[in-house]
Structures are given as structure tokens and as C-alpha cells.
Amino acid sequence: MMTSMIVLILFGVVACGAALWSMYCGLRGGATKKFLHFENGRLTVYYYSFPGMHEKTYALDQIREVRFTHHWVRSPVSHTGKMQIVLHDGTESRSFFYDGSVHMKKMVLATSLALMSLTTKELAEEFRRHGVRRIIIDPHLLE
């Protein structure tokens, strides 16, 4: 009995250590400071998913539309945005989530609807500057 408890505790410590190491490796290199990066006709979206920071790249001329919606997080006090990219062949990207940190360029604990609206408009304008004309935004974010 005591041996199995020690094994379970050690397993928990190793699992927590692996998760923390994964997060540390994912957060290195400053990738968290950007959500979108446009360069040479390509879009790179940075997102966090276990086991760390990832990136997905799309050719700008293959993007048909970009959809923006929002959701409450934890309570009606904090919001998160959801972005999805649709390609010309109808393929839909995974959902990319963002918050007011994208606009503020620093960590934000709670994102108000006004800040989420401002962040979404800023992201939509960035897409328009790079030639993506069809942008669909949740009407609640335009208020």
C-alpha cells in the first residue's frame, strides 16, 4: 500500500514537471508576444496547445475568409475571441483563441467586451491590409 502511494506521488511529480517544462519550452523565444505574423505572402498564427507553443502557416492568396466570434470565459466579466480561417477549397482551420493581450502586448487577466472588440477590429484590419477582403465579425463585437 505504501509503495503504491509513493509510486503515485512520484508519477504526479514527474507529470507536473513535464507539463511545466513543456510550457517553459513553448514560451521561450518570444513567440507569445505575437498572435499573427505576416511575411512574404504568408500568414503564421501562433497558438498554445499541449505540449507548448505551436504555429500554423497559410498562404494569404489561399484564404477565402476569416471569421471572428467571442465567448465568455469564467464569467460574463472576461471574454475570449475565436478566429477561424477558411481556405478557397472550403477547408476550415482549427479555432485560434485570443484575448486582450494581443492588443495590449502584455498579459491581461480579464478582457472586457470593449477590449475584445478593439482587439478584433485591430486583427481584422491587419488582414485587410494584407489583402484578405472577406472578414466576418460577430455583431456583438461591433457594438
DSSP file (Angstrom, degrees, kcal/mol; ACC not computed):
  #  RESIDUE AA STRUCTURE BP1 BP2  ACC     N-H-->O    O-->H-N    N-H-->O    O-->H-N    TCO  KAPPA ALPHA  PHI   PSI    X-CA   Y-CA   Z-CA
    1    1 A M     >        0   0    0      0, 0.0     4,-1.7     0, 0.0     5,-0.1   0.000 360.0 360.0 360.0 -48.0    0.0    0.0    0.0
    2    2 A M  H  >  +     0   0    0      1,-0.2     4,-2.1     2,-0.2     5,-0.2   0.869 360.0  54.0 -65.7 -36.4    2.7    2.5    1.0
    3    3 A T  H  > S+     0   0    0      1,-0.2     4,-2.4     2,-0.2    -1,-0.2   0.910 107.4  49.5 -65.1 -42.5    4.7    1.6   -2.1
    4    4 A S  H  > S+     0   0    0      1,-0.2     4,-2.3     2,-0.2    -1,-0.2   0.856 109.6  52.4 -67.0 -33.3    1.8    2.3   -4.5
    5    5 A M  H  X S+     0   0    0     -4,-1.7     4,-2.4     2,-0.2    -1,-0.2   0.914 110.1  47.9 -65.9 -42.5    1.3    5.6   -2.8
    6    6 A I  H  X S+     0   0    0     -4,-2.1     4,-2.6     2,-0.2    -2,-0.2   0.904 111.5  50.6 -64.6 -41.3    4.9    6.6   -3.3
    7    7 A V  H  X S+     0   0    0     -4,-2.4     4,-2.6     2,-0.2    -2,-0.2   0.917 111.2  48.4 -62.8 -43.6    4.7    5.5   -6.9
    8    8 A L  H  X S+     0   0    0     -4,-2.3     4,-2.3     2,-0.2    -2,-0.2   0.901 112.1  48.7 -64.3 -41.1    1.6    7.6   -7.5
    9    9 A I  H  X S+     0   0    0     -4,-2.4     4,-2.4     2,-0.2    -2,-0.2   0.929 112.6  47.9 -64.4 -44.8    3.2   10.6   -5.8
   10   10 A L  H  X S+     0   0    0     -4,-2.6     4,-2.6     1,-0.2    -2,-0.2   0.902 110.7  51.9 -62.0 -41.0    6.3   10.2   -7.9
   11   11 A F  H  X S+     0   0    0     -4,-2.6     4,-2.6     1,-0.2    -1,-0.2   0.917 110.2  49.0 -61.1 -43.0    4.2    9.9  -11.0
   12   12 A G  H  X S+     0   0    0     -4,-2.3     4,-2.5     2,-0.2    -2,-0.2   0.899 111.2  49.3 -63.0 -41.6    2.4   13.1  -10.2
   13   13 A V  H  X S+     0   0    0     -4,-2.4     4,-2.4     2,-0.2    -2,-0.2   0.918 112.8  47.3 -64.2 -43.7    5.6   15.0   -9.6
   14   14 A V  H  X S+     0   0    0     -4,-2.6     4,-2.6     2,-0.2    -2,-0.2   0.911 112.3  50.0 -64.3 -42.5    7.1   13.7  -12.9
   15   15 A A  H  X S+     0   0    0     -4,-2.6     4,-2.3     2,-0.2    -2,-0.2   0.919 112.6  46.4 -63.6 -43.8    3.8   14.6  -14.8
   16   16 A C  H  X S+     0   0    0     -4,-2.5     4,-2.6     2,-0.2     5,-0.2   0.908 112.6  50.6 -64.4 -41.4    3.8   18.2  -13.3
   17   17 A G  H  X S+     0   0    0     -4,-2.4     4,-2.5    -5,-0.2    -2,-0.2   0.910 110.5  49.0 -62.0 -42.4    7.5   18.6  -14.0
   18   18 A A  H  X S+     0   0    0     -4,-2.6     4,-2.4     2,-0.2    -2,-0.2   0.900 111.6  49.5 -64.6 -40.5    6.9   17.5  -17.6
   19   19 A A  H  X S+     0   0    0     -4,-2.3     4,-2.3     2,-0.2    -2,-0.2   0.922 112.7  46.8 -65.0 -43.6    4.0   19.9  -18.0
   20   20 A L  H  X S+     0   0    0     -4,-2.6     4,-2.5     2,-0.2    -2,-0.2   0.901 112.5  49.7 -65.4 -40.3    6.0   22.8  -16.6
   21   21 A W  H  X S+     0   0    0     -4,-2.5     4,-2.8     2,-0.2     5,-0.2   0.909 110.1  51.6 -63.6 -41.7    9.0   22.0  -18.8
   22   22 A S  H  X S+     0   0    0     -4,-2.4     4,-2.2     1,-0.2    31,-0.3   0.917 111.1  47.0 -61.4 -44.3    6.7   21.9  -21.8
   23   23 A M  H  X S+     0   0    0     -4,-2.3     4,-1.8     2,-0.2    -2,-0.2   0.907 111.8  51.2 -64.9 -40.9    5.2   25.2  -21.0
   24   24 A Y  H  X S+     0   0    0     -4,-2.5     4,-0.9     1,-0.2    -2,-0.2   0.931 111.4  47.1 -61.2 -46.1    8.6   26.7  -20.5
   25   25 A C  H  < S+     0   0    0     -4,-2.8     3,-0.4     1,-0.2    -1,-0.2   0.875 112.8  50.5 -64.2 -36.4    9.9   25.4  -23.8
   26   26 A G  H  < S+     0   0    0     -4,-2.2    -1,-0.2     1,-0.2    -2,-0.2   0.794 110.1  49.2 -71.8 -28.0    6.8   26.7  -25.6
   27   27 A L  H >< S+     0   0    0     -4,-1.8     3,-0.8    -3,-0.2     5,-0.3   0.569  90.1  99.6 -90.8  -9.0    7.1   30.2  -24.1
   28   28 A R  G ><  +     0   0    0     -4,-0.9     3,-0.7    -3,-0.4     4,-0.1  -0.316  69.8  40.0 -70.6 159.2   10.7   30.7  -25.0
   29   29 A G  G 3  S-     0   0    0      1,-0.2    -1,-0.2     2,-0.1    -2,-0.1   0.454 113.6 -89.5  85.9   1.2   11.8   32.7  -28.0
   30   30 A G  G X  S+     0   0    0     -3,-0.8     3,-1.6     1,-0.1     4,-0.3   0.583  85.7 133.3  77.2   8.2    9.2   35.5  -27.7
   31   31 A A  G X   +     0   0    0     -3,-0.7     3,-1.3     1,-0.3    -2,-0.1   0.785  64.9  65.9 -64.3 -24.3    6.6   33.7  -29.8
   32   32 A T  G 3  S+     0   0    0     -5,-0.3    -1,-0.3     1,-0.3    -5,-0.1   0.695  87.3  68.8 -71.1 -16.4    4.0   34.6  -27.2
   33   33 A K  G <  S+     0   0    0     -3,-1.6     2,-0.4     2,-0.0    -1,-0.3   0.660 100.7  53.9 -75.9 -13.8    4.3   38.2  -28.0
   34   34 A K    <   +     0   0    0     -3,-1.3     3,-0.1    -4,-0.3    68,-0.0  -0.902  46.9 176.4-121.2 149.2    2.7   37.7  -31.4
   35   35 A F  S    S+     0   0    0      1,-0.4    11,-2.5    -2,-0.4     2,-0.4   0.673  80.9  25.3-109.8 -44.7   -0.5   36.1  -32.4
   36   36 A L  E     -A   45   0A   0      9,-0.2    -1,-0.4     2,-0.0     2,-0.4  -0.934  61.7-173.1-121.8 145.0   -0.3   36.8  -36.2
   37   37 A H  E     -A   44   0A   0      7,-1.9     7,-2.6    -2,-0.4     2,-0.5  -0.955   5.9-163.9-139.2 120.3    2.8   37.3  -38.3
   38   38 A F  E     +A   43   0A   0     -2,-0.4     2,-0.3     5,-0.2     5,-0.2  -0.888  23.9 148.5-104.1 128.9    2.5   38.3  -42.0
   39   39 A E  E >   -A   42   0A   0      3,-2.5     3,-1.3    -2,-0.5    -2,-0.1  -0.912  61.7  -6.6-162.0 133.8    5.6   37.9  -44.2
   40   40 A N  T 3  S-     0   0    0     -2,-0.3     3,-0.1     1,-0.3    -2,-0.0   0.852 127.3 -50.6  52.3  43.7    6.3   37.1  -47.9
   41   41 A G  T 3  S+     0   0    0      1,-0.2    19,-2.5    18,-0.1    20,-0.5   0.687 117.8 108.5  72.9  17.6    2.6   36.5  -48.7
   42   42 A R  E <   -AB  39  59A   0     -3,-1.3    -3,-2.5    17,-0.3     2,-0.5  -0.945  56.6-146.8-128.9 149.3    2.2   34.1  -45.9
   43   43 A L  E     -AB  38  58A   0     15,-3.4    15,-2.9    -2,-0.3     2,-0.5  -0.958   9.8-165.8-113.7 130.2    0.4   34.2  -42.5
   44   44 A T  E     -AB  37  57A   0     -7,-2.6    -7,-1.9    -2,-0.5     2,-0.5  -0.979   4.1-161.7-115.6 126.6    1.7   32.5  -39.4
   45   45 A V  E     -AB  36  56A   0     11,-3.0    11,-2.1    -2,-0.5     2,-0.4  -0.928   6.9-152.5-106.9 126.2   -0.7   32.0  -36.5
   46   46 A Y  E     + B   0  55A   0    -11,-2.5     2,-0.3    -2,-0.5     9,-0.2  -0.840  23.9 165.3 -98.4 133.4    1.0   31.3  -33.1
   47   47 A Y  E     - B   0  54A   0      7,-2.3     7,-3.4    -2,-0.4     2,-0.5  -0.988  33.5-121.9-146.8 155.0   -1.1   29.3  -30.6
   48   48 A Y  E     + B   0  53A   0     -2,-0.3     2,-0.3     5,-0.2     5,-0.2  -0.855  40.0 149.8-101.1 130.2   -0.6   27.4  -27.4
   49   49 A S  E >   - B   0  52A   0      3,-2.6     3,-2.8    -2,-0.5    -2,-0.1  -0.968  52.6 -51.7-152.3 144.9   -1.6   23.8  -27.2
   50   50 A F  T 3  S+     0   0    0      1,-0.4   -31,-0.0    -2,-0.3   -27,-0.0  -0.369 124.6  29.2 -56.9 128.8   -0.2   21.0  -25.1
   51   51 A P  T 3  S-     0   0    0      0, 0.0    -1,-0.4     0, 0.0     2,-0.3  -0.647 124.5 -67.4-107.3  46.2    2.8   20.4  -25.1
   52   52 A G  E <  S-B   49   0A   0     -3,-2.8    -3,-2.6   -26,-0.1     2,-0.3  -0.969  78.1 -15.0 149.6-161.7    3.7   24.0  -25.9
   53   53 A M  E     -B   48   0A   0     -2,-0.3     2,-0.3   -31,-0.3    -5,-0.2  -0.591  58.0-179.2 -80.7 135.6    3.7   26.8  -28.4
   54   54 A H  E     -B   47   0A   0     -7,-3.4    -7,-2.3    -2,-0.3     2,-0.3  -0.808  13.3-150.3-127.3 168.7    2.8   25.9  -32.0
   55   55 A E  E     -B   46   0A   0     -2,-0.3     2,-0.4    -9,-0.2    -9,-0.2  -0.996   2.9-163.1-141.7 148.3    2.5   27.7  -35.2
   56   56 A K  E     -B   45   0A   0    -11,-2.1   -11,-3.0    -2,-0.3     2,-0.4  -0.999  12.6-153.9-130.9 133.0    0.4   27.2  -38.4
   57   57 A T  E     -B   44   0A   0     -2,-0.4     2,-0.3   -13,-0.2   -13,-0.2  -0.891  11.4-177.9-115.1 138.8    1.2   28.9  -41.7
   58   58 A Y  E     -B   43   0A   0    -15,-2.9   -15,-3.4    -2,-0.4     2,-0.4  -0.970  31.3-117.2-130.0 145.3   -1.2   29.7  -44.5
   59   59 A A  E >   -B   42   0A   0     -2,-0.3     3,-1.7   -17,-0.2     4,-0.4  -0.713  24.7-137.7 -77.5 130.6   -0.6   31.3  -47.9
   60   60 A L  G >  S+     0   0    0    -19,-2.5     3,-1.3    -2,-0.4    -1,-0.1   0.841 101.6  58.6 -61.2 -34.3   -2.5   34.6  -48.0
   61   61 A D  G 3  S+     0   0    0    -20,-0.5    -1,-0.3     1,-0.2   -19,-0.1   0.585 101.9  56.5 -74.1  -6.9   -3.8   34.0  -51.5
   62   62 A Q  G <  S+     0   0    0     -3,-1.7    26,-2.1    25,-0.1     2,-0.6   0.484  82.8 101.6 -97.1  -5.7   -5.4   30.8  -50.4
   63   63 A I  E <   +C   87   0B   0     -3,-1.3    24,-0.3    -4,-0.4     3,-0.1  -0.708  41.9 176.9 -86.4 120.9   -7.5   32.4  -47.6
   64   64 A R  E     -     0   0B   0     22,-2.5    70,-0.5    -2,-0.6     2,-0.3   0.879  65.6 -14.1 -86.0 -44.9  -11.2   33.0  -48.6
   65   65 A E  E     -C   86   0B   0     21,-1.9    21,-2.8    68,-0.1     2,-0.4  -0.987  51.3-140.6-155.8 161.2  -12.5   34.4  -45.4
   66   66 A V  E     -Cd  85 135B   0     68,-1.8    70,-2.9    -2,-0.3     2,-0.4  -0.998  18.9-155.1-127.6 130.5  -11.7   34.9  -41.7
   67   67 A R  E     -Cd  84 136B   0     17,-3.0    17,-2.2    -2,-0.4     2,-0.4  -0.892   6.3-167.9-110.6 134.7  -14.3   34.6  -39.0
   68   68 A F  E     +Cd  83 137B   0     68,-3.1    70,-2.2    -2,-0.4     2,-0.3  -0.983  16.7 155.1-121.7 129.0  -14.2   36.3  -35.6
   69   69 A T  E     -C   82   0B   0     13,-2.3    13,-2.9    -2,-0.4     2,-0.3  -0.822  24.9-139.3-134.7 177.6  -16.5   35.4  -32.7
   70   70 A H  E     -C   81   0B   0     11,-0.3     2,-0.3    -2,-0.3    11,-0.2  -0.966  10.8-168.3-141.5 160.3  -16.3   35.7  -28.9
   71   71 A H  E     -C   80   0B   0      9,-2.6     9,-2.7    -2,-0.3     2,-0.3  -0.960  29.0-106.1-141.7 156.4  -17.1   33.8  -25.8
   72   72 A W  E     -C   79   0B   0     -2,-0.3     2,-0.4     7,-0.2     7,-0.3  -0.610  29.9-154.0 -80.0 147.4  -17.3   34.4  -22.1
   73   73 A V  E   > -C   78   0B   0      5,-3.1     2,-2.1     2,-0.7     5,-0.6  -0.994  68.8 -24.8-124.6 126.5  -14.5   32.9  -20.0
   74   74 A R  T   5S-     0   0    0     -2,-0.4     5,-0.1     3,-0.1    -2,-0.1  -0.011 133.2  -7.0  66.7 -34.6  -15.1   32.0  -16.3
   75   75 A S  T > 5S-     0   0    0     -2,-2.1     3,-0.9     3,-0.4    -2,-0.7  -0.962  87.2 -82.3-171.7 172.6  -17.9   34.6  -16.1
   76   76 A P  T 3 5S+     0   0    0      0, 0.0    -2,-0.1     0, 0.0     3,-0.1   0.508 116.9  73.8 -67.9  -0.3  -19.5   37.4  -18.1
   77   77 A V  T 3 5S+     0   0    0     -4,-0.1     2,-0.4     1,-0.1    36,-0.1   0.848  95.1  46.3 -81.5 -35.4  -16.7   39.6  -16.9
   78   78 A S  E < < -C   73   0B   0     -3,-0.9    -5,-3.1    -5,-0.6    -3,-0.4  -0.906  68.1-167.1-117.4 137.9  -13.9   38.2  -19.2
   79   79 A H  E     -C   72   0B   0     32,-2.2     2,-0.4    -2,-0.4    21,-0.3  -0.835   6.6-160.0-119.7 155.0  -14.2   37.4  -22.9
   80   80 A T  E     -C   71   0B   0     -9,-2.7    -9,-2.6    -2,-0.3     2,-0.3  -0.988  16.5-133.5-131.0 145.9  -12.0   35.5  -25.3
   81   81 A G  E     -CE  70  98B   0     17,-3.3    17,-2.1    -2,-0.4     2,-0.4  -0.679  10.6-153.0 -97.2 152.4  -12.0   35.8  -29.1
   82   82 A K  E     -CE  69  97B   0    -13,-2.9   -13,-2.3    -2,-0.3     2,-0.4  -0.992   9.5-169.9-126.5 127.6  -12.1   33.0  -31.6
   83   83 A M  E     -CE  68  96B   0     13,-3.1    13,-2.9    -2,-0.4     2,-0.4  -0.944   3.5-177.1-117.5 137.0  -10.7   33.2  -35.0
   84   84 A Q  E     -C   67   0B   0    -17,-2.2   -17,-3.0    -2,-0.4     2,-0.4  -1.000  13.8-147.9-134.9 137.2  -11.2   30.7  -37.8
   85   85 A I  E     -C   66   0B   0      9,-0.4     8,-2.9    -2,-0.4     2,-0.5  -0.869   7.4-160.5-105.7 133.0   -9.6   30.8  -41.3
   86   86 A V  E     -CF  65  92B   0    -21,-2.8   -22,-2.5    -2,-0.4   -21,-1.9  -0.963  11.3-148.1-114.7 126.7  -11.5   29.4  -44.3
   87   87 A L  E >   -C   63   0B   0      4,-2.7     3,-2.0    -2,-0.5   -24,-0.2  -0.409  30.1-102.8 -88.0 167.2   -9.5   28.5  -47.4
   88   88 A H  T 3  S+     0   0    0    -26,-2.1   -25,-0.1     1,-0.3    -1,-0.1   0.794 121.1  58.6 -60.5 -29.7  -10.7   28.7  -51.0
   89   89 A D  T 3  S-     0   0    0    -27,-0.3    -1,-0.3     2,-0.1     3,-0.1   0.410 122.6-105.0 -82.2   4.7  -11.1   24.9  -51.1
   90   90 A G  S <  S+     0   0    0     -3,-2.0     2,-0.2     1,-0.3    -2,-0.1   0.351  71.5 146.4  91.4  -5.3  -13.6   25.1  -48.2
   91   91 A T        -     0   0    0     -5,-0.1    -4,-2.7     1,-0.0     2,-0.4  -0.469  37.3-148.5 -66.8 130.2  -11.2   23.8  -45.6
   92   92 A E  B     -F   86   0B   0     -6,-0.2    -6,-0.2    -2,-0.2     3,-0.1  -0.853  10.4-132.4-102.3 136.5  -11.7   25.4  -42.2
   93   93 A S        -     0   0    0     -8,-2.9     3,-0.1    -2,-0.4    -1,-0.0  -0.208  33.6 -87.2 -74.1 171.2   -8.8   25.9  -39.8
   94   94 A R        -     0   0    0      1,-0.1     2,-0.4   -10,-0.1    -9,-0.4  -0.271  58.0 -87.4 -64.4 167.2   -8.8   24.9  -36.2
   95   95 A S        -     0   0    0    -11,-0.1     2,-0.5    -3,-0.1   -11,-0.2  -0.701  39.7-155.5 -81.2 129.5  -10.2   27.6  -33.8
   96   96 A F  E     -E   83   0B   0    -13,-2.9   -13,-3.1    -2,-0.4     2,-0.3  -0.937  10.4-152.7-106.7 123.7   -7.5   30.0  -32.7
   97   97 A F  E     +E   82   0B   0     -2,-0.5     2,-0.3   -15,-0.2   -15,-0.2  -0.740  19.8 166.4-101.3 144.7   -8.3   31.8  -29.4
   98   98 A Y  E     -E   81   0B   0    -17,-2.1   -17,-3.3    -2,-0.3     2,-0.2  -0.943  12.1-167.0-147.2 165.4   -7.1   35.2  -28.4
   99   99 A D    >   -     0   0    0     -2,-0.3     3,-1.7   -19,-0.2     4,-0.4  -0.703  52.8 -65.2-140.0-166.4   -7.7   37.8  -25.7
  100  100 A G  T 3> S+     0   0    0    -21,-0.3     4,-2.6     1,-0.3     3,-0.4   0.631 115.0  81.4 -64.5 -13.4   -6.9   41.4  -24.9
  101  101 A S  H 3> S+     0   0    0      1,-0.2     4,-1.9     7,-0.2     5,-0.5   0.806  83.4  62.7 -61.3 -29.1   -3.3   40.5  -24.6
  102  102 A V  H <4 S+     0   0    0     -3,-1.7    -1,-0.2     2,-0.2    -2,-0.2   0.911 112.5  34.5 -63.3 -41.9   -3.0   40.7  -28.4
  103  103 A H  H  4 S+     0   0    0     -4,-0.4    -2,-0.2    -3,-0.4    -1,-0.2   0.909 121.3  46.2 -77.6 -44.1   -3.9   44.4  -28.3
  104  104 A M  H  < S-     0   0    0     -4,-2.6    -2,-0.2     2,-0.2    -3,-0.2   0.686  95.0-138.4 -75.8 -18.7   -2.2   45.3  -25.1
  105  105 A K  S  < S+     0   0    0     -4,-1.9     2,-0.3    -5,-0.2    -3,-0.1   0.747  77.3  73.6  62.9  24.9    1.1   43.5  -25.9
  106  106 A K  S    S-     0   0    0     -5,-0.5    -1,-0.2    -6,-0.2    -2,-0.2  -0.959  99.7 -71.0-154.8 165.7    1.2   42.2  -22.3
  107  107 A M        -     0   0    0     -2,-0.3     2,-0.5    -3,-0.1    -7,-0.0  -0.398  44.3-166.1 -66.5 131.5   -0.7   39.7  -20.2
  108  108 A V        -     0   0    0     -2,-0.1    -7,-0.2     1,-0.1     3,-0.1  -0.982  11.0-162.3-119.3 126.2   -4.3   40.7  -19.4
  109  109 A L  S    S+     0   0    0     -2,-0.5     2,-0.4     1,-0.3    -1,-0.1   0.870  80.5  22.9 -78.3 -36.9   -6.1   38.7  -16.7
  110  110 A A        -     0   0    0    -32,-0.1     2,-0.6   -33,-0.0    -1,-0.3  -0.996  69.4-155.4-134.1 129.5   -9.7   39.8  -17.7
  111  111 A T        -     0   0    0     -2,-0.4   -32,-2.2   -32,-0.2     2,-0.0  -0.910  13.6-146.6-108.0 116.8  -10.7   41.1  -21.1
  112  112 A S     >  -     0   0    0     -2,-0.6     4,-2.5   -34,-0.2     5,-0.2  -0.281  27.9-109.2 -72.9 164.8  -13.7   43.3  -21.3
  113  113 A L  H  > S+     0   0    0      1,-0.2     4,-2.5     2,-0.2     5,-0.2   0.874 120.7  54.3 -63.2 -36.1  -16.1   43.2  -24.2
  114  114 A A  H  > S+     0   0    0      2,-0.2     4,-2.3     1,-0.2    -1,-0.2   0.920 110.5  44.7 -64.2 -43.4  -14.8   46.7  -25.2
  115  115 A L  H  > S+     0   0    0      2,-0.2     4,-2.6     1,-0.2    -2,-0.2   0.885 112.8  51.6 -67.4 -38.1  -11.2   45.5  -25.2
  116  116 A M  H  X S+     0   0    0     -4,-2.5     4,-2.5     2,-0.2    -2,-0.2   0.903 110.1  49.8 -64.2 -40.2  -12.2   42.3  -27.1
  117  117 A S  H  X S+     0   0    0     -4,-2.5     4,-2.5     2,-0.2    -2,-0.2   0.928 112.0  47.2 -62.2 -46.1  -14.0   44.5  -29.7
  118  118 A L  H  X S+     0   0    0     -4,-2.3     4,-2.1     2,-0.2    -2,-0.2   0.911 113.1  48.8 -61.9 -44.0  -10.9   46.7  -30.1
  119  119 A T  H  X S+     0   0    0     -4,-2.6     4,-2.3     2,-0.2    -2,-0.2   0.911 112.0  48.8 -62.8 -43.6   -8.6   43.7  -30.4
  120  120 A T  H  X S+     0   0    0     -4,-2.5     4,-2.7     2,-0.2    -2,-0.2   0.914 110.6  49.8 -65.3 -43.2  -10.9   42.0  -33.0
  121  121 A K  H  X S+     0   0    0     -4,-2.5     4,-2.3     1,-0.2    -1,-0.2   0.891 110.5  51.4 -62.0 -38.4  -11.1   45.2  -35.1
  122  122 A E  H  X S+     0   0    0     -4,-2.1     4,-1.8     2,-0.2    -2,-0.2   0.914 111.6  46.4 -64.0 -43.6   -7.3   45.5  -35.0
  123  123 A L  H  X S+     0   0    0     -4,-2.3     4,-1.9     2,-0.2    -2,-0.2   0.913 112.0  50.9 -65.3 -42.5   -6.9   41.9  -36.2
  124  124 A A  H  X S+     0   0    0     -4,-2.7     4,-2.3     1,-0.2    -2,-0.2   0.906 109.4  50.7 -61.9 -41.6   -9.5   42.3  -38.9
  125  125 A E  H  X S+     0   0    0     -4,-2.3     4,-2.5     1,-0.2    -1,-0.2   0.873 106.4  55.4 -64.0 -36.9   -7.7   45.5  -40.2
  126  126 A E  H  X S+     0   0    0     -4,-1.8     4,-0.9     2,-0.2    -1,-0.2   0.906 108.6  48.0 -62.1 -41.7   -4.4   43.6  -40.2
  127  127 A F  H ><>S+     0   0    0     -4,-1.9     5,-2.3     1,-0.2     3,-0.6   0.917 110.6  51.5 -64.4 -42.7   -6.0   41.0  -42.5
  128  128 A R  H ><5S+     0   0    0     -4,-2.3     3,-1.8     1,-0.2    -2,-0.2   0.902 105.0  55.9 -61.8 -40.8   -7.4   43.7  -44.8
  129  129 A R  H 3<5S+     0   0    0     -4,-2.5    -1,-0.2     1,-0.3    -2,-0.2   0.780 108.1  50.1 -60.9 -25.9   -4.0   45.4  -45.1
  130  130 A H  T <<5S-     0   0    0     -4,-0.9    -1,-0.3    -3,-0.6    -2,-0.2   0.170 127.9 -93.9-103.2  17.9   -2.7   42.1  -46.3
  131  131 A G  T < 5S+     0   0    0     -3,-1.8     2,-0.8     1,-0.2    -3,-0.2   0.459  80.0 132.8  94.6   1.9   -5.3   41.5  -49.0
  132  132 A V      < +     0   0    0     -5,-2.3    -1,-0.2     1,-0.2    -2,-0.1  -0.793  26.1 175.4 -87.4 114.4   -8.0   39.4  -47.2
  133  133 A R        +     0   0    0     -2,-0.8     2,-1.0   -69,-0.1    -1,-0.2   0.782  54.6  75.1 -94.0 -29.4  -11.2   41.1  -48.1
  134  134 A R        +     0   0    0    -70,-0.5   -68,-1.8     2,-0.0     2,-0.5  -0.751  55.9 163.5 -94.4 105.6  -13.9   38.8  -46.6
  135  135 A I  E     -d   66   0B   0     -2,-1.0     2,-0.6   -70,-0.2   -68,-0.2  -0.984  19.8-162.2-121.5 122.8  -13.9   39.3  -42.8
  136  136 A I  E     -d   67   0B   0    -70,-2.9   -68,-3.1    -2,-0.5     2,-0.4  -0.933  11.7-173.9-109.5 120.6  -16.9   38.0  -40.8
  137  137 A I  E     -d   68   0B   0     -2,-0.6   -68,-0.2   -70,-0.2     5,-0.1  -0.949  32.4-108.5-119.8 133.2  -17.2   39.5  -37.3
  138  138 A D    >   -     0   0    0    -70,-2.2     3,-2.1    -2,-0.4     4,-0.4  -0.349  30.4-128.5 -52.5 126.8  -19.7   38.6  -34.6
  139  139 A P  G >  S+     0   0    0      0, 0.0     3,-1.3     0, 0.0     4,-0.4   0.786 105.9  65.1 -55.4 -29.0  -22.2   41.5  -34.4
  140  140 A H  G >  S+     0   0    0      1,-0.3     3,-0.6     2,-0.2   -23,-0.1   0.774  97.6  56.0 -64.7 -24.1  -21.6   41.7  -30.6
  141  141 A L  G <  S+     0   0    0     -3,-2.1    -1,-0.3     1,-0.2   -20,-0.2   0.575 100.2  59.2 -83.5  -8.8  -18.0   42.7  -31.2
  142  142 A L  G <         0   0    0     -3,-1.3    -1,-0.2    -4,-0.4    -2,-0.2   0.483 360.0 360.0 -96.5  -4.0  -19.1   45.6  -33.3
  143  143 A E    <         0   0    0     -3,-0.6    -1,-0.2    -4,-0.4    -2,-0.1   0.493 360.0 360.0 -70.3 360.0  -21.1   47.3  -30.6
